[in-house]
Amino acid sequence: EQSRRGMHAGSDFKDNSAAYGLNYEARCMASRLGERECHQFIVGTHTLREKNEIHVIEYSEDSEQVDATGVYSHPGEIWQ
């Protein structure tokens, strides 16, 4: 659901925290090194009956926004 993805951190959250919604439980999350403009993370979902997803998300301190830059289908299990 696109409406759950990309959420504003602003005044609804305390101390620069932010949230990002997934369709399934997350199995692993890793920071993506090398990006200097924003903070990027890769998140893999965990489901046994559906195709898993790999989400590339970024957090911008300037705008206090969390947005998906890519969502990819992954047929098998995802391990860190």
C-alpha positions in Angstrom: 0.0 0.0 0.0 1.6 3.2 -1.2 -0.3 5.2 1.5 1.6 3.5 4.3 5.0 4.1 2.7 6.9 7.4 3.0 5.9 9.0 6.2 6.7 12.4 7.7 8.6 12.5 10.9 7.8 16.1 11.9 5.8 17.0 15.0 3.9 13.6 15.2 7.1 11.9 16.5 9.6 12.8 19.2 13.3 13.5 18.8 13.6 13.1 15.0 12.2 9.6 14.8 10.4 8.4 11.7 8.3 5.4 10.6 8.1 3.3 7.5 5.4 0.7 6.8 5.9 -2.7 5.2 3.4 -5.1 3.8 5.1 -8.0 5.7 7.3 -8.4 8.7 10.9 -7.3 8.3 13.6 -10.0 8.6 16.7 -7.8 8.2 17.7 -4.2 7.8 21.1 -2.9 6.8 22.5 0.6 6.2 23.6 1.4 2.7 27.1 3.0 3.0 28.5 5.6 0.7 25.5 7.9 0.3 26.3 11.4 1.7 23.1 13.3 0.9 20.8 11.2 3.1 20.6 8.0 5.1 19.8 4.9 3.1 18.7 1.5 4.3 17.8 -1.9 2.7 15.0 -3.8 4.4 14.1 -7.4 3.5 10.7 -8.9 4.4 9.9 -12.3 5.8 7.0 -14.4 4.6 6.7 -18.0 3.7 3.6 -18.0 1.6 4.1 -14.8 -0.5 6.9 -13.4 -2.5 9.2 -11.4 -0.2 10.2 -7.8 -0.9 13.4 -5.8 -0.7 12.8 -2.1 0.1 15.4 0.6 -0.4 14.4 3.5 1.8 16.0 6.8 2.7 15.7 9.3 5.5 16.4 12.9 4.9 17.3 15.0 7.9 16.6 18.2 6.1 13.0 17.3 5.3 12.5 14.7 8.1 11.0 12.4 5.5 11.3 8.6 5.0 10.7 7.5 1.4 11.1 4.4 -0.6 13.4 4.8 -3.5 12.8 1.2 -4.7 10.7 -1.9 -3.9 11.7 -5.1 -5.5 10.1 -8.5 -5.5 12.2 -11.4 -4.2 10.9 -15.0 -4.7 12.8 -16.8 -1.9 13.8 -16.2 1.7 15.9 -13.2 2.5 18.9 -13.6 4.8 21.2 -10.8 6.0 
